[in-house]
Amino acid sequence: FAQALKKQAPEENIALIKISRGGTSLAIEAAGDFGCWDPDYEKGTGKGRGINQYDHFLAGMKRALQTQDIDQDGQSDTLIPAGIVWMQGESDAVYSEEIARQYEANLKRLMDLIRATLLTDDLPVVIGRISDSRDNPEGKVWKHGEIVRAAQAAFVENDKRASLVTSTDSYGYSDKWHYNSDGYLDLGRKFAQALWKLPQE
């Protein structure tokens, strides 16, 4: 992703802020053992009780925005938000049709919150479409994946500053849940290309 962005804008200074945890959901009911992005999520145990991925996002952004000299060249830097890259949705596609059908509304809510945190109401968003290895005796790994895929497409259709990366359908898998290395590398390039094409103003 970073290399592809640098090819698009070789003279620009680019900072990436990665905030992620595998297996997380948008719906509280689909959090399982991996956690949730919903700000109202209050489950968990020990010190992690009540801590959700949105809290981690806010903490990460606070640290990033407090960093005065990002490239450590002795001069102050200013972060200018340029976009959000989002690859998630599988956990919301596992449990029930009802949870999967909440995905579009949950995604819009979270993207609105992230954009508000970054003080940019129409910040570009690139969504990676979930896909399915079908490496499961019962058929699909993500039982309600088609509903979530449709929700991702609907979000992009209704948001003039959003784009959907669909190349995931052609990727190979390292196990029944994860793409192989070639897939992830291509996904990074496709994310960069999609983000670059979105209007910035």
N, C-alpha and C positions, 0 to 999 in steps of 0.2 A: 504493500500500500504506500509506504513512505517513498520507496524508490520510484514508483509510478508517478506520484505527485511531484517529486523533484524533477522528473523528466518533463512534466507539463510546465513547471515554473522554476527553471534552474536558478534564477536570480532571487527567488523569494526565500525568506527564512520561515521554516515550517516547524511548528511545535505540535506534538501529538500528546493528548491526555487520554490514557487508556484506563477505563474503569469497568471491570467485568468480573463476573463469576459464572462459571459454567453451570448449566442446569436450572438457572433461576427462571421464575415465571413472572407474568404480569398480574395474574389473578391470585389472590390470597389462597384460594381453595386448591391451587395447583402447585403450591410452594414445595411440597414434599420435604426432602432433606437438604435442599439446596438453597432455599431462601426465595425472596420475592422482591420485586421493585415497587410494590404498592407502598406509599408513605404511611398507610395505616396498618401495615403488617406488624403484629406484636408478638408473634410466636418466637420459637427458638429457646435455647437454654443457656444458663450461666451468663457470662458477660455479653453474649450475643443475643440475649433475649430482647426483642423489640427493635433490634437493629436490622434495617432493611437495606437493599441495594441503593435506594434513593438517598438514604442517609450517607452511605459510602460515597455516592456521587457528589453530594454537597461537600463532604469533608475533602474529597480529592480536588474539587474545583477551588475550594478555599485555599488549599496549599498551593495549587498552581498559580492562582491569582496573586498570592502573596510573594511569589518568587520574583525578585526584582531584576536579576541578571540571569536569564534563562540559558543563554549560550556561554556564560562565564567569560565574557570578553571585557569585563570591567565597565560596561555601559548598561544603563537601565533599559529594559525591554517592556513593551506593552503587548499583551495578548489580545488579538482581534479574532473573535470566534468566526470560523468560516464554514462549519458544517458538523453534522452528527452522522456517524456511521453506526447502523444498528443491525445486528444479526442475532435473532432470538425468536422464540415462538414455539419451539418444539414441546417444551413442558406444558404449555397451554393447550397443546393438541392431543394430550395423552388421556386425560381423566374423563371428560364428559363432553357431549355436544353443547350443553349449556355454557360451560366454561369457554369452549372454543368460540362460541358465538359472541362472547363478551370482548373478544380480542381487539376488534377495531376500536371500540370505545376506550378500552384500557390503553391501547397504544397511543391514541390521540391525547388522552389525558397526560400520559407520561411525557410525550414529546412537547406538549404545551408547557409542562412544568420545567423541563430541561431548557427549552427556549427562554422561558421567563428568567431562569437562573442566570442565563448568559446574556440577558437584557437584549435579546434579538428575537422579536416575535415571529419573524418569517425566516429564521435560520434554515438553510438547506438541510434536508434529511435524506440519506440514502438507506434503503431497507434491503436486506438480503432475504430473498424468498426461501422459506424452508423447503426441503425436499425429503424424500424417504428412500432408504436403501432397500426396503421391502425384505430385509433379512430377518424374517420372523415367521415361524410356523403358522401363525394366525393370519399372516398377510402383512399389512402395513405396520411399521413400528410406531408411527404416530397415528393413532386410530382416527382422529378428527383433523388430520393435517390439511385436507382440502378446504375445510372451513376456515382455518387460520390463513392459508394461502389466499383465499378469496378476500379475507379481511385485510391482509397486507396490500393487496391490489386495490381494494376500495379506499384504504387510507391514502394511497398515492394518487388515486384518481381524484380525490376530494381536496388534495393539498397541492397547490401550484408550485411549491418549493420542495417537493419530494419526488424521489425516483426509486424504481424497483429493479434490483439486479436479479435476473432470472437464470443466469448461467449455471446455478447450483443443480439444476435438473440433470446436467450432463456429467457431474463429478463422480469419481470413484470413491470408495469408502475404505477406511482403515479398520473399522468395525461397524456394527450395525447402526451406530449413532453418529459417527464422525467422518468427515471427508478425509481423503488421503492428502498427502503433502502437495501434490500437483493441483488438487482442487483448492486448497487454501491459498496457494500462491496466485492462482488465477482469480480467486475471489478478491484478494487484495488489489490486484490490477483493475478488476471490473469496478470495485468500489471507487477507486481513484478516478477512473474515467467518468463514471456517473456523477460523482461530486463535482468534477471540473466542468461538466456540461450544464449543471444547474445554474440558473441566474443567481447572482450574489446580492443584487439590490432590487 
